[in-house]
């Protein structure tokens, strides 16, 4: 399956995020649990993990909003189903769809009418119950509950860990872009673990663990060479080397 096919299969996972369809009906979930190969990982976007889109605030998230110079205004609020938060002095503010950094700029502008120097920080304390989808060479491909600051490795371990045939240097992450389109990225998980530069997952991300080169070779031997030998009437009890020397 090439990268265009990945995009075609993945495109509808965004619609699921907005309509609340059960995970079992999600095409993204079907992809993650199908066990099908996503093809050559070298064809997906190879970019530094730190450049992948930051977390976007959603309804149900709990936010800690702090004012450095006026701590009496500090608040912890939950984003309402309509995407709004209610704050003292400024009233209702739309938080859903914004990154924490963008919300900070928006709040500082709103509070500038009330405060001389509104230095503000926004921290996502807790997120609503979201899922990510983990498939490929893992023990139990499945939807995984997204925990705060969860990394791809933690999601993989939540499925029982990678199989012996997993290629951790070419993990495929499918994530929606700022324009709402699904974009595949390649992650070198082994390198990320060494450097400590591990990204955080976002709701409805797809984490796909491809087969290693050795695993693909073994599968080829099993499916092609083994089938060829059986077609020639060679007993399964024979050693392959002996059979090929006939």
Order of alpha helices (4+ residues) and beta strands (2+ residues): alpha-alpha-alpha-beta-beta-beta-beta-alpha-beta-beta-beta-alpha-beta-beta-alpha-beta-alpha-alpha-alpha
